[in-house]
Amino acid sequence: MASDDLDSDWAAWLDAELAGAEAAALRGHRRAVRLSRARLVLVWAVSVALASSLGFALVWTARHGPAPRPAVSTSPTAGPYG
């Protein structure tokens, strides 16, 4: 009878240990998933901000940038310096 009690005590202890380990593994997995999603959101937000700022810079430069230079054409006759 004492052996049965000892076996049930060991079984209860082992069940408790396994339940604790399983809970810890589940918490670790959930934490890893949260961090992965946070990184994905951060990368997405940075990509959107970079694309929009580059687009804004291109539009601003097209509107407010330096005036285009006139095309230089070569004369068929040589000038005084050439």
C-alpha positions as CSV (number, residue, x, y, z in Angstrom):
1,M,0.0,0.0,0.0
2,A,2.8,2.4,0.8
3,S,4.3,1.7,-2.6
4,D,1.1,2.8,-4.3
5,D,1.0,6.0,-2.3
6,L,4.7,6.7,-3.2
7,D,3.9,6.0,-6.9
8,S,0.9,8.3,-6.8
9,D,3.0,11.0,-5.1
10,W,5.7,10.7,-7.8
11,A,3.0,10.8,-10.5
12,A,1.4,13.9,-9.0
13,W,4.8,15.6,-8.7
14,L,5.7,14.7,-12.3
15,D,2.4,15.9,-13.6
16,A,2.9,19.2,-11.8
17,E,6.4,19.6,-13.2
18,L,5.3,18.8,-16.7
19,A,2.4,21.2,-16.5
20,G,4.7,24.0,-15.3
21,A,7.2,23.3,-18.1
22,E,4.4,23.3,-20.6
23,A,3.0,26.6,-19.3
24,A,6.5,28.1,-19.5
25,A,7.0,26.9,-23.0
26,L,3.6,28.3,-24.1
27,R,4.5,31.7,-22.5
28,G,7.8,31.7,-24.3
29,H,6.1,30.9,-27.6
30,R,3.5,33.6,-27.1
31,R,6.3,36.1,-26.3
32,A,8.2,35.2,-29.4
33,V,5.1,35.6,-31.6
34,R,4.4,39.0,-30.0
35,L,8.0,40.1,-30.7
36,S,7.8,38.9,-34.3
37,R,4.6,40.7,-34.9
38,A,6.0,43.9,-33.3
39,R,9.1,43.7,-35.6
40,L,6.9,43.2,-38.6
41,V,4.7,46.2,-37.8
42,L,7.9,48.3,-37.1
43,V,9.4,47.3,-40.4
44,W,6.2,48.0,-42.3
45,A,5.8,51.4,-40.6
46,V,9.4,52.4,-41.4
47,S,9.0,51.3,-45.0
48,V,5.8,53.3,-45.5
49,A,7.5,56.4,-43.9
50,L,10.6,56.0,-46.1
51,A,8.5,55.6,-49.3
52,S,6.3,58.6,-48.5
53,S,9.2,60.8,-47.6
54,L,11.0,59.9,-50.8
55,G,7.9,60.6,-52.8
56,F,7.4,63.9,-51.0
57,A,11.1,64.8,-51.7
58,L,10.7,64.0,-55.4
59,V,7.6,66.0,-55.8
60,W,9.1,68.9,-53.9
61,T,12.3,68.9,-55.9
62,A,10.3,68.7,-59.2
63,R,8.3,71.8,-58.1
64,H,10.9,73.9,-56.3
65,G,14.2,72.6,-57.6
66,P,16.6,74.4,-59.9
67,A,15.3,75.6,-63.2
68,P,16.2,73.3,-66.1
69,R,19.1,74.4,-68.2
70,P,18.6,75.4,-71.8
71,A,19.8,72.9,-74.3
72,V,23.2,73.9,-75.8
73,S,23.3,73.4,-79.5
74,T,26.6,73.5,-81.5
75,S,26.8,76.0,-84.2
76,P,27.7,74.8,-87.7
77,T,30.2,77.7,-88.0
78,A,33.1,78.1,-85.7
79,G,32.9,81.0,-83.3
80,P,35.7,83.4,-82.3
81,Y,37.1,80.9,-79.8
82,G,37.0,77.7,-81.7
